[in-house]
Amino acid sequence: MGKSWLLTCALAIGGGLTGCSTSVNDGSVSIPPTTTVPSGTAAPGASSKGAEHLLGATLRNARSQRSLHYVSTTKTSTINLTITGDVTKSLGWQTLVNRGGSTPWVAEVRLVHREAYMRGDVAALKNFFGFTASAAARYAGRWISVVPTDSYYEAAAAALTVSSVIDEIALGKPVSSGGHVTVGGRTLQQVRGSLAAPAARRSTGSAMLTITASSDPLPVRYSDTFKNTTSGSDSTVLSRWGETVHVVAPATSTPLATITGGGTTTTQPPIAV
């Protein structure tokens, strides 16, 4: 998630999206998406204790921010997924675009007043959110509302608040210093670690967090490589700390409980990437 990204609210679903906009005051470090960040060299005597302190301070400072923008990518042999989002401490929205595999798909999810709203094409509802084929065909392009009492809620609302986004970029122990790197004329710090839960429960791998070199450090970029039934990589660039984010609930939506009738309309839990 770090560059001044162009924010787009246009998807192919239902003729486009409405109700999301940002007014940006961006003083963040910038890392273009095509830039490969050097691994850096650990400073002599760098300790795991120092890395843990830096990581903890960074995550605490990030969670205290009122809002942020992120762009996250996941790539495997069958997935090339980009998730773009803007979130505050209590609401957010994200667009999801998968260009990989034989059936590309698009979707959007919003969180407003602790209620999540999701919408996607047939392929998104079936292959990503796990709906059955018949339910996916019926509700494609229509807003579906998910409330906290729905078992679906936790995954549907993932990465839609500042805190939940930061949870996604936490590192598992042991952690160590990755040294310093210079990107765009700015010095950044790096911390290496393993995959954090819940990712560690699904996969094995390693991760790195690139951080501003300041007294109030903030994360700039998270990256990892993982292996479970397949191998792949994730990259998340964060920017626009403190931006203004407006998210509104759709004018109409169908409650998930109405669709499921108190049962299940999915063949699997929704996938949280």
C-alpha positions as YAML, in Angstrom:
chain: A
units: angstrom
residues:
- id: 1
  name: MET
  ca: [0.00, 0.00, 0.00]
- id: 2
  name: GLY
  ca: [2.60, 4.26, -0.81]
- id: 3
  name: LYS
  ca: [2.31, 6.15, -4.01]
- id: 4
  name: SER
  ca: [-0.11, 8.97, -4.83]
- id: 5
  name: TRP
  ca: [-2.42, 6.48, -6.47]
- id: 6
  name: LEU
  ca: [-5.18, 7.53, -8.81]
- id: 7
  name: LEU
  ca: [-8.38, 6.73, -6.96]
- id: 8
  name: THR
  ca: [-10.98, 5.18, -9.21]
- id: 9
  name: CYS
  ca: [-14.55, 4.28, -8.34]
- id: 10
  name: ALA
  ca: [-15.33, 2.66, -11.69]
- id: 11
  name: LEU
  ca: [-16.05, -1.05, -11.98]
- id: 12
  name: ALA
  ca: [-17.88, -2.96, -14.64]
- id: 13
  name: ILE
  ca: [-20.58, -3.96, -12.16]
- id: 14
  name: GLY
  ca: [-23.98, -2.44, -12.82]
- id: 15
  name: GLY
  ca: [-22.61, 0.44, -14.88]
- id: 16
  name: GLY
  ca: [-20.16, 1.71, -12.25]
- id: 17
  name: LEU
  ca: [-19.88, 2.69, -8.63]
- id: 18
  name: THR
  ca: [-21.19, 5.68, -6.72]
- id: 19
  name: GLY
  ca: [-20.89, 7.09, -3.24]
- id: 20
  name: CYS
  ca: [-17.11, 6.91, -2.68]
- id: 21
  name: SER
  ca: [-14.70, 9.81, -2.87]
- id: 22
  name: THR
  ca: [-11.57, 11.09, -1.23]
- id: 23
  name: SER
  ca: [-10.09, 14.48, -0.57]
- id: 24
  name: VAL
  ca: [-6.41, 13.88, -0.07]
- id: 25
  name: ASN
  ca: [-3.80, 15.63, 2.03]
- id: 26
  name: ASP
  ca: [-0.90, 13.38, 1.19]
- id: 27
  name: GLY
  ca: [2.40, 13.91, 2.92]
- id: 28
  name: SER
  ca: [3.41, 10.30, 2.78]
- id: 29
  name: VAL
  ca: [6.51, 8.56, 1.48]
- id: 30
  name: SER
  ca: [6.02, 7.47, -2.12]
- id: 31
  name: ILE
  ca: [6.99, 4.08, -3.55]
- id: 32
  name: PRO
  ca: [5.78, 3.55, -7.14]
- id: 33
  name: PRO
  ca: [4.24, 0.13, -7.71]
- id: 34
  name: THR
  ca: [6.91, -0.79, -10.25]
- id: 35
  name: THR
  ca: [9.77, -0.06, -7.87]
- id: 36
  name: THR
  ca: [11.61, -3.02, -6.39]
- id: 37
  name: VAL
  ca: [12.72, -2.02, -2.93]
- id: 38
  name: PRO
  ca: [16.30, -3.17, -2.23]
- id: 39
  name: SER
  ca: [16.67, -5.57, 0.66]
- id: 40
  name: GLY
  ca: [19.18, -3.37, 2.44]
- id: 41
  name: THR
  ca: [21.98, -4.35, 4.78]
- id: 42
  name: ALA
  ca: [21.39, -4.78, 8.47]
- id: 43
  name: ALA
  ca: [23.26, -2.33, 10.64]
- id: 44
  name: PRO
  ca: [26.17, -3.80, 12.63]
- id: 45
  name: GLY
  ca: [24.87, -5.09, 15.95]
- id: 46
  name: ALA
  ca: [21.21, -4.81, 14.88]
- id: 47
  name: SER
  ca: [19.19, -6.88, 17.34]
- id: 48
  name: SER
  ca: [15.85, -8.64, 17.25]
- id: 49
  name: LYS
  ca: [14.91, -6.61, 20.34]
- id: 50
  name: GLY
  ca: [15.47, -3.37, 18.44]
- id: 51
  name: ALA
  ca: [13.48, -4.68, 15.47]
- id: 52
  name: GLU
  ca: [10.61, -5.72, 17.75]
- id: 53
  name: HIS
  ca: [10.58, -2.26, 19.35]
- id: 54
  name: LEU
  ca: [10.50, -0.55, 15.93]
- id: 55
  name: LEU
  ca: [7.77, -2.86, 14.67]
- id: 56
  name: GLY
  ca: [5.65, -2.32, 17.77]
- id: 57
  name: ALA
  ca: [6.02, 1.47, 17.63]
- id: 58
  name: THR
  ca: [5.15, 1.49, 13.93]
- id: 59
  name: LEU
  ca: [2.00, -0.59, 14.29]
- id: 60
  name: ARG
  ca: [0.82, 1.42, 17.32]
- id: 61
  name: ASN
  ca: [1.33, 4.71, 15.48]
- id: 62
  name: ALA
  ca: [-0.41, 3.36, 12.36]
- id: 63
  name: ARG
  ca: [-3.44, 2.20, 14.36]
- id: 64
  name: SER
  ca: [-3.75, 5.66, 15.92]
- id: 65
  name: GLN
  ca: [-4.18, 7.35, 12.51]
- id: 66
  name: ARG
  ca: [-7.67, 8.48, 11.53]
- id: 67
  name: SER
  ca: [-7.53, 7.16, 7.95]
- id: 68
  name: LEU
  ca: [-5.35, 5.74, 5.19]
- id: 69
  name: HIS
  ca: [-5.30, 4.57, 1.57]
- id: 70
  name: TYR
  ca: [-3.93, 1.22, 0.46]
- id: 71
  name: VAL
  ca: [-3.29, -0.84, -2.64]
- id: 72
  name: SER
  ca: [-2.74, -4.54, -2.12]
- id: 73
  name: THR
  ca: [-1.80, -7.16, -4.70]
- id: 74
  name: THR
  ca: [-1.80, -10.94, -4.45]
- id: 75
  name: LYS
  ca: [-0.26, -13.08, -7.17]
- id: 76
  name: THR
  ca: [-0.27, -16.85, -7.63]
- id: 77
  name: SER
  ca: [-0.39, -19.07, -10.69]
- id: 78
  name: THR
  ca: [-4.16, -18.52, -10.91]
- id: 79
  name: ILE
  ca: [-4.75, -15.17, -9.16]
- id: 80
  name: ASN
  ca: [-3.65, -11.64, -9.98]
- id: 81
  name: LEU
  ca: [-5.74, -9.69, -7.50]
- id: 82
  name: THR
  ca: [-5.55, -5.96, -6.78]
- id: 83
  name: ILE
  ca: [-7.49, -4.53, -3.83]
- id: 84
  name: THR
  ca: [-7.69, -0.74, -3.54]
- id: 85
  name: GLY
  ca: [-9.17, 0.75, -0.42]
- id: 86
  name: ASP
  ca: [-9.73, 3.86, 1.68]
- id: 87
  name: VAL
  ca: [-10.55, 3.39, 5.35]
- id: 88
  name: THR
  ca: [-11.10, 5.26, 8.62]
- id: 89
  name: LYS
  ca: [-11.35, 3.89, 12.15]
- id: 90
  name: SER
  ca: [-14.98, 2.91, 11.63]
- id: 91
  name: LEU
  ca: [-15.79, 2.76, 7.90]
- id: 92
  name: GLY
  ca: [-14.21, 2.09, 4.55]
- id: 93
  name: TRP
  ca: [-14.57, 0.82, 1.03]
- id: 94
  name: GLN
  ca: [-12.51, -1.33, -1.31]
- id: 95
  name: THR
  ca: [-12.58, -2.42, -4.93]
- id: 96
  name: LEU
  ca: [-11.31, -5.86, -5.90]
- id: 97
  name: VAL
  ca: [-10.13, -6.67, -9.41]
- id: 98
  name: ASN
  ca: [-8.80, -10.09, -10.35]
- id: 99
  name: ARG
  ca: [-7.09, -10.34, -13.73]
- id: 100
  name: GLY
  ca: [-5.70, -13.84, -13.25]
- id: 101
  name: GLY
  ca: [-7.07, -17.25, -14.11]
- id: 102
  name: SER
  ca: [-9.52, -18.17, -16.80]
- id: 103
  name: THR
  ca: [-12.35, -16.01, -15.40]
- id: 104
  name: PRO
  ca: [-11.40, -12.47, -14.32]
- id: 105
  name: TRP
  ca: [-13.81, -10.77, -11.92]
- id: 106
  name: VAL
  ca: [-14.55, -7.51, -10.11]
- id: 107
  name: ALA
  ca: [-16.24, -6.65, -6.81]
- id: 108
  name: GLU
  ca: [-16.69, -3.88, -4.25]
- id: 109
  name: VAL
  ca: [-17.20, -3.96, -0.48]
- id: 110
  name: ARG
  ca: [-18.22, -1.08, 1.82]
- id: 111
  name: LEU
  ca: [-18.45, -0.79, 5.59]
- id: 112
  name: VAL
  ca: [-20.87, 1.80, 7.00]
- id: 113
  name: HIS
  ca: [-22.13, 1.92, 10.61]
- id: 114
  name: ARG
  ca: [-20.92, -1.64, 11.29]
- id: 115
  name: GLU
  ca: [-22.83, -3.00, 8.32]
- id: 116
  name: ALA
  ca: [-20.92, -4.41, 5.34]
- id: 117
  name: TYR
  ca: [-22.21, -4.21, 1.77]
- id: 118
  name: MET
  ca: [-20.76, -6.29, -1.03]
- id: 119
  name: ARG
  ca: [-21.40, -6.47, -4.73]
- id: 120
  name: GLY
  ca: [-19.72, -8.45, -7.49]
- id: 121
  name: ASP
  ca: [-20.16, -10.11, -10.83]
- id: 122
  name: VAL
  ca: [-21.02, -13.80, -11.10]
- id: 123
  name: ALA
  ca: [-17.39, -14.92, -11.03]
- id: 124
  name: ALA
  ca: [-16.60, -12.80, -7.96]
- id: 125
  name: LEU
  ca: [-19.56, -14.06, -5.97]
- id: 126
  name: LYS
  ca: [-18.82, -17.67, -6.87]
- id: 127
  name: ASN
  ca: [-15.03, -17.85, -6.94]
- id: 128
  name: PHE
  ca: [-14.02, -15.27, -4.32]
- id: 129
  name: PHE
  ca: [-16.94, -14.91, -1.90]
- id: 130
  name: GLY
  ca: [-17.82, -18.58, -2.22]
- id: 131
  name: PHE
  ca: [-21.49, -18.34, -3.25]
- id: 132
  name: THR
  ca: [-23.14, -21.29, -4.93]
- id: 133
  name: ALA
  ca: [-23.54, -21.01, -8.70]
- id: 134
  name: SER
  ca: [-27.29, -20.38, -8.49]
- id: 135
  name: ALA
  ca: [-26.96, -17.69, -5.81]
- id: 136
  name: ALA
  ca: [-24.10, -16.03, -7.67]
- id: 137
  name: ALA
  ca: [-26.14, -15.86, -10.87]
- id: 138
  name: ARG
  ca: [-29.19, -14.45, -9.09]
- id: 139
  name: TYR
  ca: [-27.43, -11.76, -7.05]
- id: 140
  name: ALA
  ca: [-24.66, -10.69, -9.43]
- id: 141
  name: GLY
  ca: [-24.43, -6.90, -9.59]
- id: 142
  name: ARG
  ca: [-26.75, -6.44, -6.60]
- id: 143
  name: TRP
  ca: [-25.79, -5.10, -3.19]
- id: 144
  name: ILE
  ca: [-25.87, -7.65, -0.37]
- id: 145
  name: SER
  ca: [-25.78, -6.41, 3.23]
- id: 146
  name: VAL
  ca: [-23.96, -8.31, 5.97]
- id: 147
  name: VAL
  ca: [-24.45, -7.54, 9.67]
- id: 148
  name: PRO
  ca: [-22.25, -8.51, 12.65]
- id: 149
  name: THR
  ca: [-24.55, -11.41, 13.60]
- id: 150
  name: ASP
  ca: [-23.91, -13.06, 10.21]
- id: 151
  name: SER
  ca: [-21.13, -15.64, 10.29]
- id: 152
  name: TYR
  ca: [-19.97, -14.08, 7.01]
- id: 153
  name: TYR
  ca: [-19.37, -10.68, 8.62]
- id: 154
  name: GLU
  ca: [-15.76, -10.93, 9.84]
- id: 155
  name: ALA
  ca: [-14.39, -11.87, 6.43]
- id: 156
  name: ALA
  ca: [-16.70, -9.49, 4.56]
- id: 157
  name: ALA
  ca: [-15.53, -6.55, 6.68]
- id: 158
  name: ALA
  ca: [-11.81, -7.44, 6.56]
- id: 159
  name: ALA
  ca: [-9.43, -4.57, 5.75]
- id: 160
  name: LEU
  ca: [-12.23, -1.98, 5.91]
- id: 161
  name: THR
  ca: [-11.02, -0.10, 9.00]
- id: 162
  name: VAL
  ca: [-7.60, 1.29, 9.93]
- id: 163
  name: SER
  ca: [-7.14, -1.34, 12.61]
- id: 164
  name: SER
  ca: [-8.05, -4.27, 10.36]
- id: 165
  name: VAL
  ca: [-5.73, -3.07, 7.59]
- id: 166
  name: ILE
  ca: [-2.84, -2.83, 10.06]
- id: 167
  name: ASP
  ca: [-3.64, -6.33, 11.30]
- id: 168
  name: GLU
  ca: [-3.06, -7.52, 7.73]
- id: 169
  name: ILE
  ca: [0.52, -6.17, 7.66]
- id: 170
  name: ALA
  ca: [1.68, -7.30, 11.09]
- id: 171
  name: LEU
  ca: [4.76, -9.55, 11.15]
- id: 172
  name: GLY
  ca: [5.11, -12.81, 13.01]
- id: 173
  name: LYS
  ca: [8.08, -13.61, 15.23]
- id: 174
  name: PRO
  ca: [10.99, -13.90, 15.10]
- id: 175
  name: VAL
  ca: [11.66, -10.47, 13.64]
- id: 176
  name: SER
  ca: [14.98, -8.91, 12.70]
- id: 177
  name: SER
  ca: [16.34, -5.72, 11.21]
- id: 178
  name: GLY
  ca: [16.40, -5.47, 7.43]
- id: 179
  name: GLY
  ca: [18.61, -2.40, 7.55]
- id: 180
  name: HIS
  ca: [18.03, 0.89, 5.77]
- id: 181
  name: VAL
  ca: [17.26, 1.61, 2.11]
- id: 182
  name: THR
  ca: [16.95, 4.81, 0.12]
- id: 183
  name: VAL
  ca: [13.92, 5.17, -2.14]
- id: 184
  name: GLY
  ca: [13.12, 8.40, -3.98]
- id: 185
  name: GLY
  ca: [15.75, 10.23, -1.98]
- id: 186
  name: ARG
  ca: [14.27, 9.18, 1.36]
- id: 187
  name: THR
  ca: [15.77, 6.80, 3.88]
- id: 188
  name: LEU
  ca: [13.49, 4.00, 5.00]
- id: 189
  name: GLN
  ca: [13.88, 1.23, 7.57]
- id: 190
  name: GLN
  ca: [13.01, -2.43, 7.07]
- id: 191
  name: VAL
  ca: [11.98, -5.18, 9.46]
- id: 192
  name: ARG
  ca: [11.86, -8.86, 8.47]
- id: 193
  name: GLY
  ca: [9.63, -11.50, 10.01]
- id: 194
  name: SER
  ca: [7.41, -14.47, 9.39]
- id: 195
  name: LEU
  ca: [3.76, -14.51, 8.35]
- id: 196
  name: ALA
  ca: [1.48, -13.37, 11.15]
- id: 197
  name: ALA
  ca: [-1.78, -15.02, 12.14]
- id: 198
  name: PRO
  ca: [-4.22, -15.66, 10.52]
- id: 199
  name: ALA
  ca: [-2.02, -15.94, 7.41]
- id: 200
  name: ALA
  ca: [0.36, -18.25, 9.27]
- id: 201
  name: ARG
  ca: [-2.48, -20.69, 9.85]
- id: 202
  name: ARG
  ca: [-3.02, -20.96, 6.11]
- id: 203
  name: SER
  ca: [0.54, -20.70, 4.79]
- id: 204
  name: THR
  ca: [4.24, -20.71, 5.51]
- id: 205
  name: GLY
  ca: [6.52, -17.93, 4.32]
- id: 206
  name: SER
  ca: [8.43, -14.78, 5.15]
- id: 207
  name: ALA
  ca: [7.51, -11.09, 5.20]
- id: 208
  name: MET
  ca: [9.07, -7.64, 5.29]
- id: 209
  name: LEU
  ca: [7.75, -4.26, 6.41]
- id: 210
  name: THR
  ca: [9.28, -1.04, 5.06]
- id: 211
  name: ILE
  ca: [8.91, 1.87, 7.48]
- id: 212
  name: THR
  ca: [9.55, 5.62, 7.54]
- id: 213
  name: ALA
  ca: [12.72, 6.60, 9.37]
- id: 214
  name: SER
  ca: [11.24, 9.09, 11.82]
- id: 215
  name: SER
  ca: [10.35, 9.50, 15.49]
- id: 216
  name: ASP
  ca: [6.76, 8.61, 14.59]
- id: 217
  name: PRO
  ca: [7.31, 5.72, 12.19]
- id: 218
  name: LEU
  ca: [4.59, 4.63, 9.76]
- id: 219
  name: PRO
  ca: [4.48, 1.59, 7.47]
- id: 220
  name: VAL
  ca: [5.07, 2.28, 3.80]
- id: 221
  name: ARG
  ca: [5.09, -1.15, 2.20]
- id: 222
  name: TYR
  ca: [4.44, -4.72, 3.28]
- id: 223
  name: SER
  ca: [5.55, -7.67, 1.17]
- id: 224
  name: ASP
  ca: [5.63, -11.42, 1.63]
- id: 225
  name: THR
  ca: [6.05, -14.72, -0.12]
- id: 226
  name: PHE
  ca: [3.91, -17.68, 0.93]
- id: 227
  name: LYS
  ca: [3.29, -21.32, 0.23]
- id: 228
  name: ASN
  ca: [0.26, -23.47, 0.96]
- id: 229
  name: THR
  ca: [-1.44, -25.51, -1.76]
- id: 230
  name: THR
  ca: [0.19, -23.04, -4.14]
- id: 231
  name: SER
  ca: [2.97, -20.46, -3.97]
- id: 232
  name: GLY
  ca: [2.59, -16.72, -4.33]
- id: 233
  name: SER
  ca: [3.34, -13.24, -3.07]
- id: 234
  name: ASP
  ca: [1.57, -10.28, -1.52]
- id: 235
  name: SER
  ca: [2.41, -6.59, -1.60]
- id: 236
  name: THR
  ca: [0.58, -3.79, 0.21]
- id: 237
  name: VAL
  ca: [1.45, -0.12, -0.14]
- id: 238
  name: LEU
  ca: [0.02, 2.38, 2.36]
- id: 239
  name: SER
  ca: [-0.32, 6.14, 1.87]
- id: 240
  name: ARG
  ca: [-2.54, 9.21, 2.31]
- id: 241
  name: TRP
  ca: [-2.50, 9.05, 6.10]
- id: 242
  name: GLY
  ca: [-5.22, 11.33, 7.47]
- id: 243
  name: GLU
  ca: [-7.08, 11.69, 4.17]
- id: 244
  name: THR
  ca: [-10.78, 12.54, 4.11]
- id: 245
  name: VAL
  ca: [-12.85, 9.46, 3.30]
- id: 246
  name: HIS
  ca: [-16.56, 9.47, 2.45]
- id: 247
  name: VAL
  ca: [-18.46, 6.21, 2.26]
- id: 248
  name: VAL
  ca: [-22.24, 5.89, 2.00]
- id: 249
  name: ALA
  ca: [-24.50, 2.88, 2.22]
- id: 250
  name: PRO
  ca: [-26.15, 1.75, -1.03]
- id: 251
  name: ALA
  ca: [-29.68, 3.04, -1.57]
- id: 252
  name: THR
  ca: [-30.97, -0.54, -1.66]
- id: 253
  name: SER
  ca: [-29.54, -3.89, -0.63]
- id: 254
  name: THR
  ca: [-30.61, -7.44, 0.12]
- id: 255
  name: PRO
  ca: [-29.79, -8.78, 3.60]
- id: 256
  name: LEU
  ca: [-27.62, -11.85, 3.51]
- id: 257
  name: ALA
  ca: [-29.96, -13.55, 5.98]
- id: 258
  name: THR
  ca: [-32.81, -13.11, 3.48]
- id: 259
  name: ILE
  ca: [-30.75, -14.80, 0.79]
- id: 260
  name: THR
  ca: [-29.64, -17.69, 2.97]
- id: 261
  name: GLY
  ca: [-32.92, -18.12, 4.82]
- id: 262
  name: GLY
  ca: [-30.94, -18.68, 7.99]
- id: 263
  name: GLY
  ca: [-28.86, -21.36, 6.30]
- id: 264
  name: THR
  ca: [-25.89, -21.03, 3.99]
- id: 265
  name: THR
  ca: [-25.66, -19.85, 0.41]
- id: 266
  name: THR
  ca: [-21.93, -20.45, 0.19]
- id: 267
  name: THR
  ca: [-19.83, -23.46, -0.56]
- id: 268
  name: GLN
  ca: [-16.91, -22.15, 1.52]
- id: 269
  name: PRO
  ca: [-16.08, -19.25, 3.86]
- id: 270
  name: PRO
  ca: [-15.36, -16.02, 2.00]
- id: 271
  name: ILE
  ca: [-11.67, -15.72, 1.19]
- id: 272
  name: ALA
  ca: [-9.74, -13.08, 3.13]
- id: 273
  name: VAL
  ca: [-6.58, -12.20, 1.20]
...
